[in-house]
Amino acid sequence: MSAKQYKILIMGASYGSLLATKILFGGHHVTMVCLPAEAELFNAEGACIRLPVKGRSGLVEIDTRKLPGALKAGGPADFNPSDFDLVALAMQEPQYRSPGVRDLLEAVALSKVPCMSIMNMPPLPYLKRIPGLDTYVLRNAYADASVWDAFDPASMTLCSPDPQAFRPPEEKVNVLQVTLPTNFKAARFESDKATTILRDLQKDIEAIRYDAGDGQPVELPVKLKVHDSIFTPLAKWAMLLAGNYRCVTKDGPRSIKEAVHSNLAESRDVYDWVRDLCVALGADADDLVPFEKYANAAQGLERPSSAARALFAGAPNIERVDRLVQGIARQKGLNNPVIDATVELVDARLELNRKKV
């Protein structure tokens, strides 16, 4: 374990509970911000994470009440960000404009506490760390870009949320099931001091050996990898545009597997085009993931993306990485017809949903 026990605030308790659980193994104190009913359940029963482990049949179940760290939960008005060493953003981007959450986010910004996003949608302050990018013209990709205005870009970093997980609908909301146990990939902060927190957490997570009840400690997947390049977390963009957003069709949602493999050549074209865009921004090709590796992983993703599910469940807002990538490409004088068509499909469905609200 690290010499220091960190206090970490995580805004969001669904996907956020996965990161929280990994951190708890290091003996740290984790606080999650969530809805009242969720907070009551987490405080009473902890979080339950189920994940596949290589070489074992079935899923390994982790009960956070048995881990060295301490977990608690509450509402956005219950905590002062200045009391924490690190804040993690694990809600969907449109949620940050909601009452209470918006106030807490502003308090996080003003506190200057290091803040790491594990959203698919990179916060605007993080994009300001990319040289030569005009972030003002990208504001229309956000549900409410003004919630990010108080942040100092130096206090913000991005962690690619590569692991895939969902809440089984038949279970209590403190249960999260991992379907793709890949790694969180975080870019360093501008300061060495803030980055040290991430590197300490990385070491703690890499050291985890867990006894699932049979007396045989196993190494658990889903690690935190800290990178010096600010472009490494952008590797997720190609995956989102080739898979997640192409789950949206005129007739309804389809699985990520189908979105990628029903037309593999088109998927590859979109994926490689987005990778090339990231390279044009300054990424090294080695920072990014080859299409073959992603396509192989997509074989196991037999559910529609969370964005597609939300869209066809009537959500008036979803994260718009599709629109963000389109806007960044236009700054480079580039466009992709498949991505343009995807943006139009999502726009049309959102317009329909908003008319029903």
C-alpha positions as a printed Julia matrix, in Angstrom:
357×3 Matrix{Float64}:
   0.0     0.0     0.0
   1.02    3.62   -0.49
   2.67    5.37    2.42
  -0.18    7.89    2.36
  -3.86    7.09    2.6
  -5.62    9.36    0.14
  -9.11   10.8     0.44
 -10.85   10.59   -2.92
 -14.22   11.99   -3.95
 -15.97   10.28   -6.87
 -18.91   12.07   -8.47
 -21.05    9.19   -9.71
 -21.61    5.78   -8.16
 -22.52    3.5   -11.06
 -19.39    3.26  -13.21
 -17.62    5.16  -10.45
 -18.02    2.21   -8.09
 -15.59    0.21  -10.25
 -12.82    2.77   -9.83
 -13.75    3.15   -6.16
 -13.39   -0.57   -5.54
  -9.96   -0.75   -7.13
  -8.79    2.2    -5.02
 -10.15    0.67   -1.81
  -7.71   -2.22   -2.14
  -4.96    0.29   -1.35
  -6.5     1.26    1.98
  -7.67    4.68    0.8
 -10.84    6.54    1.79
 -13.36    6.84   -1.04
 -16.53    8.92   -1.0
 -19.1     8.62   -3.78
 -21.67   11.26   -4.7
 -24.98    9.77   -5.79
 -28.75    9.78   -5.31
 -30.14    9.46   -1.75
 -31.47    5.91   -2.19
 -28.16    4.83   -3.72
 -26.18    6.44   -0.91
 -28.27    4.65    1.7
 -27.64    1.3     0.01
 -23.9     1.85   -0.47
 -23.51    2.94    3.15
 -25.39   -0.12    4.38
 -24.12   -2.83    2.03
 -21.08   -1.42    0.24
 -20.51   -1.98   -3.47
 -20.51   -5.35   -5.21
 -18.33   -5.7    -8.3
 -18.45   -8.82  -10.48
 -15.77   -9.29  -13.08
 -14.26  -12.03  -15.23
 -10.75  -13.16  -14.32
  -8.5   -14.95  -16.79
  -8.17  -18.63  -16.02
 -11.27  -18.81  -13.83
 -14.78  -19.88  -14.76
 -17.65  -17.59  -13.86
 -17.31  -14.16  -12.31
 -15.28  -13.13   -9.28
 -17.36  -11.1    -6.84
 -15.81   -8.34   -4.74
 -17.57   -7.01   -1.65
 -16.09   -3.63   -0.73
 -16.94   -4.14    2.94
 -14.13   -6.7     3.06
 -11.48   -4.4     1.58
  -8.85   -2.4     3.5
 -10.17    1.02    2.51
 -13.29    2.85    3.67
 -16.26    3.6     1.41
 -19.09    6.02    2.08
 -21.66    7.8    -0.05
 -23.86   10.87    0.08
 -25.44   13.68   -1.88
 -23.74   16.6    -3.63
 -24.4    18.97   -0.73
 -22.79   16.67    1.83
 -19.12   17.18    0.98
 -16.48   19.89    0.65
 -14.03   19.18   -2.21
 -11.23   20.89   -0.27
 -11.3    17.98    2.18
 -10.08   15.59   -0.53
  -6.79   14.86   -2.31
  -8.37   13.92   -5.65
 -11.77   14.22   -7.31
 -12.91   11.79  -10.01
 -15.74   12.62  -12.4
 -17.77    9.5   -13.19
 -21.19   10.84  -14.17
 -22.49   11.26  -17.7
 -21.59   14.72  -19.01
 -25.18   16.09  -19.16
 -25.65   15.32  -15.45
 -23.2    18.0   -14.37
 -25.68   20.76  -15.17
 -28.3    19.39  -12.76
 -29.05   21.32   -9.53
 -26.73   20.43   -6.69
 -24.29   18.57   -8.92
 -23.5    21.78  -10.78
 -22.82   23.55   -7.49
 -20.49   20.78   -6.32
 -18.65   20.8    -9.65
 -18.06   24.53   -9.35
 -16.77   24.02   -5.81
 -14.38   21.38   -7.16
 -13.12   23.85   -9.77
 -12.59   26.64   -7.26
 -10.86   24.33   -4.78
  -8.09   23.56   -7.31
  -8.07   19.96   -6.03
  -6.7    17.71   -8.81
  -9.62   16.39  -10.84
  -9.6    13.28  -13.06
 -12.45   12.63  -15.45
 -13.4     9.06  -16.36
 -16.15   10.24  -18.7
 -16.18    9.34  -22.38
 -16.73   13.05  -23.04
 -13.53   14.91  -22.16
 -14.16   18.02  -20.05
 -13.48   21.24  -21.91
 -10.64   22.25  -19.54
  -8.78   19.09  -20.52
  -9.11   19.9   -24.21
  -7.49   23.26  -23.46
  -4.31   21.33  -22.68
  -4.1    20.26  -26.35
  -1.98   22.82  -28.24
  -3.65   24.63  -31.13
  -7.19   23.46  -30.42
  -9.94   26.11  -30.47
 -12.16   24.91  -27.65
 -14.64   27.78  -27.92
 -16.14   26.43  -31.14
 -16.53   23.01  -29.49
 -18.85   24.26  -26.76
 -21.97   23.24  -28.7
 -21.0    19.57  -28.27
 -21.72   19.87  -24.53
 -25.09   19.87  -22.79
 -23.98   23.0   -20.91
 -20.4    24.05  -21.54
 -20.57   26.77  -18.89
 -20.25   24.22  -16.05
 -16.57   23.84  -16.99
 -15.7    27.54  -17.13
 -14.3    27.84  -13.58
 -11.71   25.07  -14.02
  -8.0    25.64  -14.4
  -6.84   23.21  -17.13
  -3.76   22.44  -15.02
  -6.05   20.89  -12.39
  -7.83   18.6   -14.85
  -6.81   15.32  -16.42
  -8.56   12.63  -18.39
  -8.69    8.89  -17.82
  -9.99    6.77  -20.67
 -12.9     4.65  -19.39
 -11.99    1.57  -21.4
 -13.46   -1.07  -19.04
 -17.05   -1.89  -19.97
 -19.59   -2.51  -17.21
 -23.29   -2.32  -16.48
 -25.75   -2.52  -13.63
 -27.72   -5.79  -13.98
 -31.36   -4.64  -14.04
 -32.5    -7.5   -11.81
 -29.98   -6.59   -9.06
 -29.73   -3.84   -6.48
 -28.09   -0.64   -7.72
 -24.91   -1.3    -5.73
 -24.08   -4.21   -8.06
 -21.9    -3.58  -11.11
 -20.93   -6.28  -13.6
 -17.82   -5.87  -15.76
 -18.05   -7.22  -19.3
 -14.73   -5.98  -20.71
 -12.03   -5.92  -18.0
  -9.52   -3.63  -19.69
  -7.49   -0.85  -18.05
  -8.16    2.75  -17.13
  -5.59    4.87  -19.0
  -4.94    8.26  -17.42
  -2.86   11.16  -18.65
  -0.62   12.82  -16.09
  -1.49   16.17  -14.57
   0.62   19.17  -15.44
   2.14   19.11  -11.94
   4.34   16.33  -10.6
   2.69   16.59   -7.19
  -0.78   15.79   -8.52
   0.58   13.1   -10.82
   2.21   11.39   -7.84
  -1.27   10.65   -6.48
  -2.15    8.81   -9.69
   1.12    6.89   -9.74
   0.63    5.83   -6.1
  -2.85    4.56   -6.93
  -1.46    2.75   -9.96
   1.08    0.91   -7.8
  -1.56   -0.05   -5.25
  -3.9    -1.41   -7.91
  -1.13   -3.36   -9.65
  -0.26   -5.02   -6.33
  -3.78   -6.39   -5.78
  -4.06  -10.12   -5.19
  -7.55  -11.22   -4.21
  -8.72  -14.41   -2.56
 -12.12  -15.17   -4.06
 -12.82  -17.72   -1.36
 -10.83  -20.74   -2.49
  -7.58  -19.82   -0.79
  -5.88  -19.02   -4.1
  -5.13  -15.27   -4.4
  -5.5   -14.1    -8.0
  -4.4   -11.03   -9.89
  -7.41   -8.94  -10.83
  -7.88   -7.18  -14.16
  -8.87   -3.52  -14.6
  -5.78   -1.58  -13.62
  -4.94    2.12  -13.67
  -2.17    3.04  -16.1
  -0.72    6.54  -15.91
   0.83    7.97  -19.08
   2.95   11.05  -19.74
   1.17   11.78  -23.03
  -1.98   13.88  -22.86
  -3.17   12.07  -25.98
  -3.25    8.51  -24.63
  -6.84    8.75  -23.27
  -8.01    9.93  -26.7
  -7.56    6.36  -27.95
 -11.15    5.79  -26.82
 -12.49    8.2   -29.46
 -11.92    5.78  -32.34
 -13.71    3.04  -30.4
 -16.67    5.27  -29.64
 -17.08    6.47  -33.21
 -16.59    3.06  -34.83
 -18.67    1.18  -32.29
 -20.69    2.94  -29.6
 -22.32    5.67  -31.67
 -22.86    3.39  -34.64
 -25.11    1.34  -32.35
 -27.66    4.04  -33.21
 -29.72    3.2   -36.29
 -32.96    4.6   -37.69
 -34.78    1.49  -36.49
 -33.39    1.29  -32.97
 -30.25    0.31  -31.06
 -27.95   -2.55  -32.0
 -25.09   -4.15  -30.1
 -21.54   -2.85  -30.29
 -20.56   -6.2   -31.76
 -23.07   -5.77  -34.57
 -22.15   -2.13  -35.11
 -18.51   -3.08  -35.63
 -18.74   -6.45  -37.35
 -21.78   -6.06  -39.61
 -19.61   -3.92  -41.89
 -16.04   -4.46  -40.78
 -14.5    -2.48  -43.65
 -16.55    0.61  -42.84
 -15.78    0.22  -39.14
 -12.08    0.05  -39.91
 -12.31    3.16  -42.1
 -14.02    5.15  -39.35
 -11.66    3.85  -36.68
  -8.5     4.61  -38.64
  -9.82    8.03  -39.66
 -10.32    9.0   -36.01
  -6.89    7.61  -35.11
  -5.37    9.73  -37.87
  -7.18   12.76  -36.48
  -5.66   12.12  -33.05
  -2.21   11.87  -34.65
  -2.87   15.19  -36.4
  -3.58   16.71  -32.98
  -0.2    15.51  -31.72
  -0.69   11.92  -30.59
   1.95    9.31  -31.25
   0.54    6.29  -33.09
   1.96    4.13  -30.3
  -0.37    5.9   -27.84
  -3.37    4.53  -29.71
  -4.96    1.1   -30.04
  -4.82   -0.85  -33.34
  -8.17   -1.57  -34.96
  -7.62   -5.34  -34.85
  -7.33   -5.31  -31.06
 -10.5    -3.27  -30.71
 -12.45   -5.38  -33.22
 -11.49   -8.52  -31.34
 -12.67   -7.02  -28.04
 -15.93   -5.9   -29.68
 -16.79   -9.55  -30.36
 -17.72   -9.83  -26.7
 -19.78   -6.63  -26.51
 -23.25   -7.99  -27.14
 -25.21   -5.09  -25.66
 -25.91   -1.7   -27.24
 -23.75    1.14  -25.96
 -24.99    3.16  -23.0
 -25.43    6.15  -25.33
 -27.66    4.16  -27.69
 -29.67    2.67  -24.83
 -30.25    6.1   -23.31
 -31.16    7.61  -26.66
 -33.85    5.05  -27.39
 -35.1     5.18  -23.8
 -36.07    8.81  -24.45
 -33.12   10.73  -22.99
 -33.19   14.41  -24.05
 -29.39   14.62  -23.72
 -26.51   12.18  -24.04
 -22.75   12.58  -24.24
 -21.85   13.82  -27.72
 -18.34   12.6   -28.44
 -19.56   12.11  -32.02
 -20.27   15.82  -32.38
 -17.06   16.73  -30.55
 -14.87   14.68  -32.89
 -16.73   16.1   -35.88
 -16.05   19.65  -34.64
 -12.36   18.98  -33.99
 -11.98   17.46  -37.46
 -13.52   20.52  -39.06
 -10.81   22.64  -37.44
  -8.36   20.53  -39.41
 -10.38   20.86  -42.61
 -11.48   17.22  -42.41
 -14.78   15.4   -42.52
 -15.96   11.81  -42.62
 -19.32   11.01  -44.25
 -20.07    8.07  -41.94
 -19.46   10.2   -38.85
 -21.51   13.03  -40.34
 -24.38   10.59  -40.9
 -24.06    9.31  -37.33
 -24.22   12.84  -35.93
 -27.35   13.51  -37.99
 -28.99   10.32  -36.7
 -28.25   11.19  -33.08
 -29.38   14.8   -33.58
 -32.68   13.64  -35.07
 -33.38   11.19  -32.27
 -32.56   13.76  -29.58
 -34.88   16.28  -31.25
 -37.66   13.68  -31.19
 -36.98   12.88  -27.53
 -37.03   16.55  -26.53
 -40.42   17.05  -28.15
 -41.8    14.36  -25.85
 -40.47   15.95  -22.66
